[in-house]
Amino acid sequence: MPASGRTAGRGCSADEGPRCPPRLARSPRAPAAGPSLSTPPEQADGLLGPAAIRELAQELDLRPTKSLGQNFLHDANTIRRIVRTADLRPDDVVLEVGPGLGSLTLGLLPAAAAVTAVEIDPRMAGRLSRTVLERRPDLADRLTVVEGDALRIRELPGPPPTALVANLPYNVAVPVLLHLLELLPTLDRALILVQAEVAERLAAPPGGSAYGVPSVKAAWYGEVRRAGNVGRRVFWPEPNVDSGLVALVRRPPPAGDRQATFAVVDAAFGMRRKGLRAALARWAGSPAAAEARLRAAGIDPSARGEQLSVTDFARLAATDEVQP
Protein backbone atom coordinates (compact mmCIF):
# COMPACT_ATOMS: atom_id res chain seq x y z
CA MET A 1 0.00 0.00 0.00
CA PRO A 2 1.14 3.57 0.13
CA ALA A 3 3.44 4.84 2.82
CA SER A 4 4.38 7.87 4.87
CA GLY A 5 6.98 6.94 2.70
CA ARG A 6 6.19 3.40 2.08
CA THR A 7 9.63 1.89 2.12
CA ALA A 8 11.76 0.03 4.62
CA GLY A 9 15.53 0.45 4.23
CA ARG A 10 18.59 -0.35 2.14
CA GLY A 11 18.45 -3.88 0.77
CA CYS A 12 21.38 -6.19 1.50
CA SER A 13 23.61 -7.38 -1.30
CA ALA A 14 23.38 -11.00 -2.36
CA ASP A 15 26.64 -11.96 -0.65
CA GLU A 16 25.60 -10.38 2.64
CA GLY A 17 22.81 -12.88 3.07
CA PRO A 18 19.74 -12.72 5.29
CA ARG A 19 21.74 -11.67 8.35
CA CYS A 20 22.84 -8.41 6.80
CA PRO A 21 23.10 -6.01 9.77
CA PRO A 22 21.00 -2.84 9.78
CA ARG A 23 22.83 0.42 9.36
CA LEU A 24 22.28 3.35 11.64
CA ALA A 25 21.91 6.71 9.96
CA ARG A 26 23.64 9.73 11.42
CA SER A 27 22.60 10.95 14.84
CA PRO A 28 19.89 13.61 14.73
CA ARG A 29 22.29 15.80 16.72
CA ALA A 30 24.84 15.65 13.93
CA PRO A 31 22.89 15.52 10.66
CA ALA A 32 24.57 15.26 7.31
CA ALA A 33 25.21 18.57 5.63
CA GLY A 34 22.64 19.64 3.07
CA PRO A 35 19.97 22.19 2.30
CA SER A 36 17.22 22.87 4.78
CA LEU A 37 13.57 22.84 3.84
CA SER A 38 12.49 26.23 2.57
CA THR A 39 8.82 25.32 2.99
CA PRO A 40 7.75 26.44 6.49
CA PRO A 41 5.69 24.10 8.64
CA GLU A 42 2.03 24.32 7.69
CA GLN A 43 1.05 23.10 11.14
CA ALA A 44 2.15 24.23 14.59
CA ASP A 45 3.24 20.66 15.35
CA GLY A 46 5.70 20.62 12.45
CA LEU A 47 3.91 18.05 10.31
CA LEU A 48 4.73 17.88 6.61
CA GLY A 49 2.19 19.17 4.10
CA PRO A 50 1.97 18.59 0.33
CA ALA A 51 4.42 21.39 -0.53
CA ALA A 52 7.07 20.14 1.90
CA ILE A 53 6.69 16.57 0.66
CA ARG A 54 7.26 17.66 -2.93
CA GLU A 55 10.23 19.81 -1.96
CA LEU A 56 11.87 16.92 -0.14
CA ALA A 57 11.25 14.60 -3.08
CA GLN A 58 12.79 17.13 -5.45
CA GLU A 59 15.81 17.63 -3.18
CA LEU A 60 16.45 13.88 -3.08
CA ASP A 61 15.72 13.45 -6.80
CA LEU A 62 13.09 10.99 -5.70
CA ARG A 63 10.71 9.56 -8.24
CA PRO A 64 8.24 7.39 -6.31
CA THR A 65 8.15 3.81 -7.56
CA LYS A 66 5.40 1.22 -7.35
CA SER A 67 7.97 -1.54 -6.71
CA LEU A 68 8.86 0.02 -3.35
CA GLY A 69 5.32 1.19 -2.65
CA GLN A 70 6.40 4.81 -2.40
CA ASN A 71 3.26 6.83 -1.79
CA PHE A 72 3.74 9.51 0.84
CA LEU A 73 1.20 10.69 3.40
CA HIS A 74 0.80 14.46 3.31
CA ASP A 75 -2.42 15.11 5.22
CA ALA A 76 -1.89 16.33 8.80
CA ASN A 77 -5.35 15.32 9.99
CA THR A 78 -4.79 11.75 8.78
CA ILE A 79 -1.45 11.62 10.60
CA ARG A 80 -3.07 12.83 13.82
CA ARG A 81 -5.87 10.30 13.44
CA ILE A 82 -3.38 7.43 13.02
CA VAL A 83 -1.46 8.51 16.12
CA ARG A 84 -4.68 8.79 18.15
CA THR A 85 -5.82 5.37 16.97
CA ALA A 86 -2.47 3.85 17.93
CA ASP A 87 -3.28 4.82 21.54
CA LEU A 88 0.38 5.16 22.48
CA ARG A 89 1.63 5.49 26.04
CA PRO A 90 4.30 8.03 27.03
CA ASP A 91 6.77 5.21 27.74
CA ASP A 92 6.20 3.36 24.45
CA VAL A 93 9.08 2.65 22.09
CA VAL A 94 7.59 2.74 18.61
CA LEU A 95 8.88 0.82 15.62
CA GLU A 96 8.03 2.51 12.33
CA VAL A 97 8.70 0.68 9.08
CA GLY A 98 8.93 2.74 5.91
CA PRO A 99 9.05 6.26 7.35
CA GLY A 100 9.91 7.65 3.94
CA LEU A 101 10.06 11.44 4.09
CA GLY A 102 8.96 11.57 7.72
CA SER A 103 5.27 12.45 7.69
CA LEU A 104 4.17 9.84 10.22
CA THR A 105 7.47 9.99 12.12
CA LEU A 106 6.86 13.62 13.04
CA GLY A 107 3.43 12.70 14.34
CA LEU A 108 4.69 9.76 16.41
CA LEU A 109 7.59 11.48 18.17
CA PRO A 110 5.52 13.63 20.57
CA ALA A 111 3.39 10.63 21.58
CA ALA A 112 6.12 8.14 22.54
CA ALA A 113 9.37 7.89 24.46
CA ALA A 114 11.31 6.89 21.34
CA VAL A 115 10.84 5.97 17.69
CA THR A 116 13.01 3.56 15.74
CA ALA A 117 12.46 4.04 12.01
CA VAL A 118 13.56 1.37 9.52
CA GLU A 119 13.95 2.71 5.99
CA ILE A 120 15.10 0.83 2.89
CA ASP A 121 15.89 3.83 0.68
CA PRO A 122 19.33 5.26 1.59
CA ARG A 123 18.39 8.75 0.42
CA MET A 124 15.37 8.97 2.70
CA ALA A 125 17.12 7.20 5.58
CA GLY A 126 19.90 9.78 5.38
CA ARG A 127 17.50 12.73 5.25
CA LEU A 128 15.02 11.74 7.95
CA SER A 129 17.03 12.77 11.02
CA ARG A 130 17.70 16.19 9.51
CA THR A 131 14.02 16.68 8.68
CA VAL A 132 13.09 15.97 12.29
CA LEU A 133 15.81 18.30 13.56
CA GLU A 134 14.49 21.08 11.32
CA ARG A 135 10.82 20.54 12.20
CA ARG A 136 10.93 19.32 15.80
CA PRO A 137 14.40 19.94 17.27
CA ASP A 138 12.97 19.40 20.76
CA LEU A 139 12.17 15.77 19.86
CA ALA A 140 15.14 14.90 17.67
CA ASP A 141 16.88 12.86 20.37
CA ARG A 142 13.91 10.46 20.47
CA LEU A 143 14.58 9.23 16.92
CA THR A 144 16.84 6.41 15.75
CA VAL A 145 17.02 5.74 12.02
CA VAL A 146 18.02 2.30 10.77
CA GLU A 147 18.86 1.90 7.09
CA GLY A 148 17.84 -1.64 6.25
CA ASP A 149 15.28 -4.02 4.86
CA ALA A 150 12.58 -4.74 7.45
CA LEU A 151 12.25 -8.29 6.15
CA ARG A 152 15.94 -8.96 6.78
CA ILE A 153 16.60 -7.33 10.11
CA ARG A 154 17.37 -9.68 13.00
CA GLU A 155 17.88 -7.09 15.73
CA LEU A 156 17.38 -3.40 16.40
CA PRO A 157 19.44 -0.86 18.35
CA GLY A 158 18.21 0.71 21.56
CA PRO A 159 15.40 -0.35 23.87
CA PRO A 160 13.08 -3.09 22.56
CA PRO A 161 10.03 -1.72 20.75
CA THR A 162 6.62 -2.07 22.36
CA ALA A 163 4.39 -0.87 19.50
CA LEU A 164 4.51 -1.12 15.73
CA VAL A 165 2.96 1.83 13.90
CA ALA A 166 3.62 1.90 10.19
CA ASN A 167 2.31 2.75 6.76
CA LEU A 168 3.41 -0.47 5.07
CA PRO A 169 4.13 -0.99 1.37
CA TYR A 170 1.31 -2.89 -0.30
CA ASN A 171 3.52 -5.61 -1.73
CA VAL A 172 5.21 -6.67 1.53
CA ALA A 173 2.72 -5.68 4.23
CA VAL A 174 1.79 -9.16 5.45
CA PRO A 175 5.32 -10.65 5.39
CA VAL A 176 6.71 -7.61 7.23
CA LEU A 177 4.00 -7.73 9.90
CA LEU A 178 4.42 -11.46 10.54
CA HIS A 179 8.22 -11.25 10.54
CA LEU A 180 8.30 -8.45 13.09
CA LEU A 181 5.71 -10.04 15.37
CA GLU A 182 7.77 -13.22 15.46
CA LEU A 183 11.14 -11.45 15.77
CA LEU A 184 10.12 -8.96 18.45
CA PRO A 185 8.02 -10.50 21.24
CA THR A 186 8.08 -7.16 23.08
CA LEU A 187 5.69 -5.74 20.47
CA ASP A 188 2.38 -5.91 22.30
CA ARG A 189 0.42 -3.75 19.86
CA ALA A 190 0.44 -2.91 16.18
CA LEU A 191 -1.38 -0.41 14.01
CA ILE A 192 -0.63 -0.64 10.32
CA LEU A 193 -1.92 1.21 7.29
CA VAL A 194 -2.27 -1.15 4.34
CA GLN A 195 -4.23 -1.60 1.15
CA ALA A 196 -7.95 -1.87 1.95
CA GLU A 197 -8.16 -5.38 0.55
CA VAL A 198 -5.22 -6.50 2.69
CA ALA A 199 -6.82 -4.91 5.75
CA GLU A 200 -9.99 -6.87 5.10
CA ARG A 201 -8.08 -10.14 4.79
CA LEU A 202 -5.97 -9.60 7.89
CA ALA A 203 -8.97 -8.87 10.10
CA ALA A 204 -11.40 -11.39 8.56
CA PRO A 205 -13.02 -13.92 10.93
CA PRO A 206 -13.49 -17.59 9.97
CA GLY A 207 -16.29 -18.37 7.58
CA GLY A 208 -16.01 -15.60 5.00
CA SER A 209 -14.44 -15.35 1.57
CA ALA A 210 -11.81 -12.85 2.82
CA TYR A 211 -10.59 -15.28 5.49
CA GLY A 212 -7.37 -16.98 4.49
CA VAL A 213 -3.67 -17.42 5.20
CA PRO A 214 -3.03 -13.81 6.36
CA SER A 215 -6.08 -13.93 8.68
CA VAL A 216 -5.01 -17.15 10.39
CA LYS A 217 -1.32 -16.28 10.72
CA ALA A 218 -2.03 -12.82 12.12
CA ALA A 219 -4.49 -14.36 14.58
CA TRP A 220 -1.69 -16.57 15.88
CA TYR A 221 -0.15 -13.47 17.43
CA GLY A 222 -3.17 -11.58 18.68
CA GLU A 223 -6.64 -10.14 18.27
CA VAL A 224 -6.95 -8.35 14.94
CA ARG A 225 -9.57 -5.77 13.95
CA ARG A 226 -10.25 -3.11 11.35
CA ALA A 227 -9.51 0.32 12.79
CA GLY A 228 -10.77 2.61 10.04
CA ASN A 229 -10.53 3.53 6.38
CA VAL A 230 -8.15 5.96 4.69
CA GLY A 231 -8.89 7.45 1.29
CA ARG A 232 -6.39 7.70 -1.53
CA ARG A 233 -6.32 11.50 -1.75
CA VAL A 234 -4.14 11.90 1.36
CA PHE A 235 -1.14 10.37 -0.46
CA TRP A 236 1.31 11.64 -3.03
CA PRO A 237 1.36 10.26 -5.61
CA GLU A 238 -2.25 9.20 -5.29
CA PRO A 239 -2.56 5.38 -5.37
CA ASN A 240 -5.17 3.51 -7.37
CA VAL A 241 -6.77 1.94 -4.29
CA ASP A 242 -8.02 2.97 -0.87
CA SER A 243 -6.28 1.99 2.34
CA GLY A 244 -7.32 0.68 5.73
CA LEU A 245 -6.02 0.66 9.28
CA VAL A 246 -5.56 -2.67 11.04
CA ALA A 247 -4.99 -2.96 14.79
CA LEU A 248 -3.51 -5.98 16.55
CA VAL A 249 -3.26 -6.55 20.30
CA ARG A 250 -0.93 -9.39 21.18
CA ARG A 251 -2.17 -12.32 23.24
CA PRO A 252 -0.58 -15.70 24.02
CA PRO A 253 -0.59 -17.95 20.94
CA PRO A 254 -2.59 -21.18 20.85
CA ALA A 255 -1.03 -24.28 22.33
CA GLY A 256 1.14 -25.91 19.69
CA ASP A 257 4.02 -25.33 17.30
CA ARG A 258 3.88 -22.23 15.12
CA GLN A 259 5.78 -23.64 12.15
CA ALA A 260 3.78 -26.86 12.12
CA THR A 261 0.54 -24.90 12.38
CA PHE A 262 1.50 -22.53 9.57
CA ALA A 263 2.38 -25.51 7.35
CA VAL A 264 -1.16 -26.88 7.79
CA VAL A 265 -2.62 -23.43 7.10
CA ASP A 266 -0.64 -23.12 3.85
CA ALA A 267 -1.75 -26.57 2.74
CA ALA A 268 -5.40 -26.00 3.60
CA PHE A 269 -5.68 -22.74 1.69
CA GLY A 270 -3.52 -23.91 -1.20
CA MET A 271 -6.62 -25.83 -2.34
CA ARG A 272 -9.29 -23.81 -0.58
CA ARG A 273 -12.14 -24.94 -2.82
CA LYS A 274 -11.66 -28.52 -1.75
CA GLY A 275 -12.64 -30.15 1.50
CA LEU A 276 -9.84 -30.61 3.98
CA ARG A 277 -9.60 -34.37 3.40
CA ALA A 278 -8.46 -33.69 -0.16
CA ALA A 279 -6.66 -30.40 0.48
CA LEU A 280 -4.47 -31.89 3.21
CA ALA A 281 -3.72 -35.19 1.46
CA ARG A 282 -0.17 -34.22 0.52
CA TRP A 283 0.50 -32.70 3.95
CA ALA A 284 -0.71 -35.83 5.75
CA GLY A 285 0.58 -38.37 3.24
CA SER A 286 -2.73 -39.48 1.78
CA PRO A 287 -6.42 -38.59 1.86
CA ALA A 288 -7.02 -41.37 4.38
CA ALA A 289 -4.24 -40.09 6.64
CA ALA A 290 -5.63 -36.56 6.38
CA GLU A 291 -9.08 -37.81 7.37
CA ALA A 292 -7.66 -39.70 10.35
CA ARG A 293 -5.81 -36.62 11.64
CA LEU A 294 -8.83 -34.39 11.08
CA ARG A 295 -11.05 -36.74 13.05
CA ALA A 296 -8.43 -36.97 15.79
CA ALA A 297 -8.60 -33.17 16.07
CA GLY A 298 -12.40 -33.20 16.16
CA ILE A 299 -12.73 -31.59 12.70
CA ASP A 300 -15.16 -32.68 9.99
CA PRO A 301 -13.06 -33.97 7.05
CA SER A 302 -15.51 -32.39 4.61
CA ALA A 303 -15.00 -28.92 6.10
CA ARG A 304 -12.97 -26.31 4.26
CA GLY A 305 -10.05 -24.27 5.50
CA GLU A 306 -12.04 -21.05 5.86
CA GLN A 307 -14.22 -22.72 8.51
CA LEU A 308 -11.32 -23.34 10.92
CA SER A 309 -9.97 -20.95 13.53
CA VAL A 310 -6.28 -20.62 14.32
CA THR A 311 -6.90 -22.78 17.40
CA ASP A 312 -8.41 -25.49 15.19
CA PHE A 313 -5.35 -25.42 12.92
CA ALA A 314 -2.99 -25.63 15.91
CA ARG A 315 -4.91 -28.61 17.30
CA LEU A 316 -4.79 -30.33 13.92
CA ALA A 317 -1.06 -29.73 13.54
CA ALA A 318 -0.49 -31.33 16.95
CA THR A 319 -2.12 -34.64 16.01
CA ASP A 320 0.08 -37.69 15.57
CA GLU A 321 1.26 -38.58 12.10
CA VAL A 322 -0.51 -41.54 10.53
CA GLN A 323 1.84 -44.29 9.40
CA PRO A 324 1.12 -45.82 5.97
Secondary structure per residue as TSV (DSSP state, phi and psi in degrees):
chain	resnum	aa	ss	phi	psi
A	1	M	-	360.0	-174.9
A	2	P	-	-71.0	-179.2
A	3	A	B	-144.7	171.1
A	4	S	T	-71.5	-34.9
A	5	G	T	-129.8	124.4
A	6	R	-	-84.8	88.4
A	7	T	-	-156.9	172.8
A	8	A	-	-130.4	-30.9
A	9	G	-	157.6	177.1
A	10	R	-	-67.1	131.2
A	11	G	-	-73.6	152.8
A	12	C	-	-81.8	153.6
A	13	S	-	-75.0	164.1
A	14	A	T	-61.3	-35.9
A	15	D	T	-81.7	-8.1
A	16	E	T	-81.1	-25.8
A	17	G	-	75.3	-179.1
A	18	P	T	-69.2	-13.8
A	19	R	T	-99.1	23.7
A	20	C	-	-54.1	124.3
A	21	P	-	-73.3	146.1
A	22	P	-	-67.9	155.5
A	23	R	E	-112.0	132.5
A	24	L	E	-85.0	130.8
A	25	A	-	-73.8	174.2
A	26	R	-	-60.4	151.6
A	27	S	-	-60.4	143.8
A	28	P	T	-64.2	-16.5
A	29	R	T	-83.3	-12.2
A	30	A	S	-138.0	67.1
A	31	P	-	-70.3	154.8
A	32	A	-	-62.5	147.0
A	33	A	-	-65.7	146.5
A	34	G	-	166.7	171.6
A	35	P	-	-67.9	148.4
A	36	S	-	-90.5	158.8
A	37	L	-	-64.0	130.0
A	38	S	-	-86.1	-21.4
A	39	T	S	-75.3	118.5
A	40	P	-	-70.5	156.8
A	41	P	-	-58.3	132.7
A	42	E	S	-83.3	-13.6
A	43	Q	S	-125.9	151.6
A	44	A	T	-63.4	-25.7
A	45	D	T	-88.5	8.3
A	46	G	-	81.7	6.8
A	47	L	-	-65.8	151.8
A	48	L	-	-82.5	133.8
A	49	G	-	-103.3	-177.6
A	50	P	H	-56.5	-41.7
A	51	A	H	-65.5	-42.3
A	52	A	H	-67.1	-38.1
A	53	I	H	-60.7	-44.9
A	54	R	H	-69.0	-35.4
A	55	E	H	-65.2	-43.0
A	56	L	H	-62.9	-42.7
A	57	A	H	-62.6	-39.9
A	58	Q	H	-66.9	-42.2
A	59	E	H	-58.7	-40.2
A	60	L	T	-88.8	2.9
A	61	D	T	52.7	46.8
A	62	L	-	-96.5	121.8
A	63	R	-	-114.2	103.2
A	64	P	-	-53.0	135.6
A	65	T	-	-117.0	144.6
A	66	K	T	-68.9	-31.1
A	67	S	T	-62.8	-32.0
A	68	L	T	-100.2	3.5
A	69	G	T	62.9	40.4
A	70	Q	-	-88.6	89.0
A	71	N	-	-127.5	124.7
A	72	F	E	-106.0	129.2
A	73	L	E	-65.8	134.1
A	74	H	-	-133.7	6.7
A	75	D	-	-102.8	116.8
A	76	A	H	-63.4	-37.6
A	77	N	H	-65.6	-36.0
A	78	T	H	-66.8	-41.3
A	79	I	H	-59.6	-47.8
A	80	R	H	-62.2	-39.2
A	81	R	H	-63.4	-42.1
A	82	I	H	-62.4	-44.1
A	83	V	H	-64.7	-41.7
A	84	R	H	-62.0	-43.7
A	85	T	H	-65.9	-31.0
A	86	A	H	-66.1	-22.6
A	87	D	T	53.1	52.5
A	88	L	-	-75.7	150.8
A	89	R	-	-99.2	155.4
A	90	P	T	-59.8	-24.2
A	91	D	T	-97.2	6.7
A	92	D	-	-68.9	144.1
A	93	V	E	-108.1	114.4
A	94	V	E	-96.1	134.8
A	95	L	E	-100.9	122.5
A	96	E	E	-115.6	126.0
A	97	V	E	-105.0	129.9
A	98	G	-	73.6	51.7
A	99	P	-	-68.2	-22.2
A	100	G	T	59.2	-120.5
A	101	L	T	-88.1	-4.8
A	102	G	S	106.3	10.2
A	103	S	H	-57.7	-56.0
A	104	L	H	-72.4	-34.3
A	105	T	H	-54.8	-46.6
A	106	L	H	-64.0	-29.2
A	107	G	H	-77.8	-30.7
A	108	L	H	-78.3	-34.5
A	109	L	G	-56.9	-41.8
A	110	P	G	-69.9	-18.2
A	111	A	G	-96.7	-5.7
A	112	A	S	-137.4	165.9
A	113	A	S	-72.9	-32.1
A	114	A	E	-160.1	155.4
A	115	V	E	-131.5	127.2
A	116	T	E	-107.3	119.3
A	117	A	E	-110.9	123.3
A	118	V	E	-105.1	117.9
A	119	E	E	-128.4	131.4
A	120	I	S	-86.0	-23.4
A	121	D	-	-89.4	117.3
A	122	P	H	-61.7	-29.6
A	123	R	H	-66.8	-47.0
A	124	M	H	-73.2	-35.4
A	125	A	H	-61.6	-39.8
A	126	G	H	-72.8	-23.8
A	127	R	H	-91.5	-23.6
A	128	L	H	-60.5	-46.6
A	129	S	H	-60.1	-39.0
A	130	R	H	-69.5	-36.6
A	131	T	H	-61.6	-43.8
A	132	V	H	-65.1	-41.2
A	133	L	H	-63.2	-35.2
A	134	E	H	-73.0	-39.3
A	135	R	H	-90.5	-40.1
A	136	R	-	-137.6	69.9
A	137	P	G	-59.7	-25.9
A	138	D	G	-70.3	-15.3
A	139	L	G	-115.0	2.1
A	140	A	G	-61.3	-31.3
A	141	D	G	-75.3	-4.6
A	142	R	G	-85.1	-10.4
A	143	L	E	-101.8	133.8
A	144	T	E	-123.5	127.5
A	145	V	E	-106.3	128.7
A	146	V	E	-115.2	121.2
A	147	E	E	-89.4	109.6
A	148	G	S	-179.6	169.6
A	149	D	-	-89.5	120.4
A	150	A	T	-60.5	-26.7
A	151	L	T	-77.9	-13.1
A	152	R	T	-111.4	-11.0
A	153	I	-	-66.6	145.5
A	154	R	-	-119.2	-13.2
A	155	E	-	-158.9	162.2
A	156	L	-	-130.3	150.1
A	157	P	S	-75.0	159.7
A	158	G	S	80.1	-170.0
A	159	P	S	-64.8	148.9
A	160	P	-	-64.4	137.7
A	161	P	-	-71.1	145.8
A	162	T	-	-109.7	-17.6
A	163	A	E	-143.3	138.1
A	164	L	E	-103.5	122.0
A	165	V	E	-132.1	116.5
A	166	A	E	-156.4	149.2
A	167	N	E	-101.4	95.9
A	168	L	-	-87.9	144.2
A	169	P	-	-59.2	140.2
A	170	Y	G	-53.7	-44.8
A	171	N	G	-76.6	-13.1
A	172	V	G	-130.1	13.9
A	173	A	H	-59.0	-50.2
A	174	V	H	-68.6	-48.0
A	175	P	H	-58.7	-39.2
A	176	V	H	-65.0	-46.0
A	177	L	H	-59.4	-49.4
A	178	L	H	-66.0	-39.6
A	179	H	H	-61.6	-45.4
A	180	L	H	-71.4	-36.8
A	181	L	H	-64.5	-35.7
A	182	E	H	-76.9	-39.4
A	183	L	H	-71.0	-36.2
A	184	L	-	-120.7	85.7
A	185	P	T	-65.8	-13.7
A	186	T	T	-75.0	-13.7
A	187	L	-	-70.2	108.2
A	188	D	-	-101.3	-7.7
A	189	R	E	-145.8	154.2
A	190	A	E	-144.6	142.7
A	191	L	E	-136.5	115.2
A	192	I	E	-124.1	145.9
A	193	L	E	-103.9	119.1
A	194	V	E	-138.0	173.1
A	195	Q	E	-55.9	141.8
A	196	A	H	-55.7	-39.4
A	197	E	H	-65.4	-39.5
A	198	V	H	-66.6	-39.7
A	199	A	H	-59.4	-42.9
A	200	E	H	-62.9	-41.0
A	201	R	H	-69.9	-40.6
A	202	L	H	-62.9	-38.6
A	203	A	H	-96.1	3.7
A	204	A	-	-70.0	137.0
A	205	P	-	-84.1	165.5
A	206	P	T	-58.2	146.9
A	207	G	T	107.5	-16.2
A	208	G	S	-106.5	168.4
A	209	S	T	-69.3	-24.4
A	210	A	T	-79.6	-15.5
A	211	Y	-	-73.2	129.8
A	212	G	S	-166.0	-154.5
A	213	V	H	-56.0	-49.5
A	214	P	H	-59.3	-39.3
A	215	S	H	-60.7	-48.4
A	216	V	H	-68.7	-44.6
A	217	K	H	-68.9	-36.8
A	218	A	H	-65.8	-38.1
A	219	A	H	-66.6	-20.3
A	220	W	H	-58.8	-34.3
A	221	Y	H	-93.9	-23.0
A	222	G	E	177.2	-174.5
A	223	E	E	-83.6	126.9
A	224	V	E	-116.1	138.4
A	225	R	E	-148.2	156.1
A	226	R	E	-72.2	138.9
A	227	A	E	-123.8	18.0
A	228	G	E	131.2	166.2
A	229	N	E	-110.9	151.2
A	230	V	E	-133.0	124.3
A	231	G	-	-75.6	166.8
A	232	R	G	-79.8	-15.0
A	233	R	G	-77.4	-8.0
A	234	V	G	-89.7	6.6
A	235	F	E	-114.7	152.3
A	236	W	E	-131.1	128.2
A	237	P	S	-67.3	157.5
A	238	E	-	-69.8	124.3
A	239	P	-	-74.3	172.8
A	240	N	S	-89.4	-3.1
A	241	V	S	-135.1	161.0
A	242	D	-	-83.1	168.1
A	243	S	E	-122.1	168.4
A	244	G	E	-145.5	149.7
A	245	L	E	-93.1	137.2
A	246	V	E	-125.6	128.6
A	247	A	E	-110.0	140.2
A	248	L	E	-131.4	131.7
A	249	V	E	-114.9	121.2
A	250	R	E	-68.0	143.0
A	251	R	-	-140.2	165.0
A	252	P	-	-58.1	140.1
A	253	P	-	-71.2	165.9
A	254	P	-	-61.9	159.5
A	255	A	S	-65.1	132.4
A	256	G	S	135.9	-177.9
A	257	D	-	-98.2	127.8
A	258	R	H	-63.5	-49.1
A	259	Q	H	-63.5	-41.3
A	260	A	H	-64.5	-40.0
A	261	T	H	-65.4	-44.6
A	262	F	H	-64.4	-32.5
A	263	A	H	-64.5	-39.9
A	264	V	H	-66.7	-41.1
A	265	V	H	-59.9	-47.3
A	266	D	H	-59.7	-42.1
A	267	A	H	-67.1	-42.5
A	268	A	H	-64.2	-40.3
A	269	F	H	-90.7	-7.0
A	270	G	H	-67.4	-23.5
A	271	M	T	-135.1	59.8
A	272	R	T	-68.1	-17.9
A	273	R	T	-80.9	-10.5
A	274	K	S	-98.6	156.2
A	275	G	-	-64.6	160.7
A	276	L	H	-66.7	-27.5
A	277	R	H	-58.1	-43.0
A	278	A	H	-81.2	-41.4
A	279	A	H	-64.1	-31.3
A	280	L	T	-100.4	11.2
A	281	A	H	-60.5	-45.5
A	282	R	H	-67.3	-41.3
A	283	W	H	-60.6	-43.1
A	284	A	H	-86.8	-20.3
A	285	G	S	113.9	-23.7
A	286	S	S	-173.9	161.7
A	287	P	H	-59.0	-38.7
A	288	A	H	-65.8	-39.7
A	289	A	H	-66.5	-38.6
A	290	A	H	-62.6	-43.6
A	291	E	H	-62.2	-41.1
A	292	A	H	-62.9	-41.8
A	293	R	H	-72.1	-35.3
A	294	L	H	-63.4	-44.7
A	295	R	H	-66.7	-36.1
A	296	A	H	-63.5	-29.6
A	297	A	T	-88.9	-0.1
A	298	G	T	76.1	31.7
A	299	I	-	-117.4	134.1
A	300	D	-	-64.3	122.0
A	301	P	T	-61.0	-21.0
A	302	S	T	-86.6	-6.6
A	303	A	-	-66.2	162.6
A	304	R	-	-109.2	164.0
A	305	G	G	-57.5	-36.1
A	306	E	G	-70.1	-7.3
A	307	Q	G	-90.1	-9.6
A	308	L	-	-98.8	140.1
A	309	S	-	-83.6	170.9
A	310	V	H	-63.1	-32.9
A	311	T	H	-66.0	-38.3
A	312	D	H	-62.2	-44.8
A	313	F	H	-63.3	-40.9
A	314	A	H	-64.2	-40.3
A	315	R	H	-65.7	-39.0
A	316	L	H	-66.4	-42.7
A	317	A	H	-63.5	-26.0
A	318	A	T	-84.2	-6.0
A	319	T	S	-69.9	156.2
A	320	D	-	-71.8	143.4
A	321	E	-	-64.5	147.3
A	322	V	-	-98.0	121.1
A	323	Q	-	-76.5	138.5
A	324	P	-	-66.8	360.0
